[in-house]
Amino acid sequence: MNGHEGVKTLVRDYLATWVPIRLELIRQLLEVAAPEDPNSYLLLDHLPQNDPSKYPAVVVMSTKTVDMTRRKVTSSGEIAVFDVDYEVTVVVATEHNEFADDETAVIHRDRLLLAIRECILLPAALDDSTEILQSPLPVEVTGAAAETLRGNALAAGQIVFYVRSTETLMPTSTLVDIVGGDVTVTTYDETSATLP
């Protein structure tokens, strides 16, 4: 089964591929040069530590299973197939040095969040068995600008959306057979073997 790690990894890789493209389109439309492309795409439960090299940051922060359905009733020994729906929370954060200000951080955060929204709203298959759902639509939240430990302006926001993953569960009996299987190895005496 994919589980939380598998789904979060697929989301991170998808965003790392497409966010720079959507962000460039936004910059061109607004005729601006900022914000720069994200410096990190992370699987964390919190924002990156006090490391300016990781900002702007996109953090696939948390997932929650909201639905799990078995596709069909399976008999003993059959592989079971489940559709698992995950609620995914992605947090974006932008930071600026002492020469910038809170308003700049907020504007850059909003542009980055918009790029992620556009990626999520496009019909997207994350792999052959995992897709971003179009319903319910994503929900976004932005908050007041804050400061890092160094006193630099920081702005963060989050977007929550849903992913469906088709996951298979191999029966325990099959796993036992694999682990306990017999392996036959043919041996020979190397001193009497002839080489071609």
DAGI-V569964 format. One record per residue. OMEGA is omega in whole degrees, 0 to 359 (999 if undefined). Layout:
((OMEGA) (OMEGA))
//
This chain:
((179) (184) (183) (182) (182) (181) (180) (179) (178) (179) (180) (182) (178) (180) (180) (179) (193) (181) (179) (180) (179) (180) (177) (176) (178) (179) (179) (181) (181) (182) (178) (180) (186) (4) (174) (177) (178) (177) (180) (172) (194) (171) (183) (173) (182) (175) (179) (178) (189) (184) (184) (181) (181) (181) (356) (184) (171) (186) (171) (198) (184) (174) (177) (175) (181) (177) (177) (184) (175) (186) (178) (177) (182) (177) (182) (177) (179) (175) (179) (180) (181) (166) (183) (178) (181) (167) (185) (176) (176) (179) (174) (179) (176) (185) (178) (182) (187) (180) (180) (183) (182) (184) (178) (179) (181) (180) (180) (176) (182) (179) (178) (178) (178) (178) (179) (177) (182) (177) (184) (182) (175) (176) (188) (170) (180) (169) (185) (185) (184) (181) (172) (181) (179) (178) (359) (180) (181) (177) (182) (177) (172) (182) (180) (177) (179) (179) (173) (178) (179) (180) (179) (181) (180) (176) (182) (175) (180) (176) (181) (181) (189) (181) (175) (180) (173) (188) (181) (180) (180) (182) (182) (182) (179) (179) (178) (179) (181) (182) (184) (184) (176) (177) (180) (180) (178) (181) (175) (180) (186) (181) (181) (182) (176) (181) (180) (999))
//
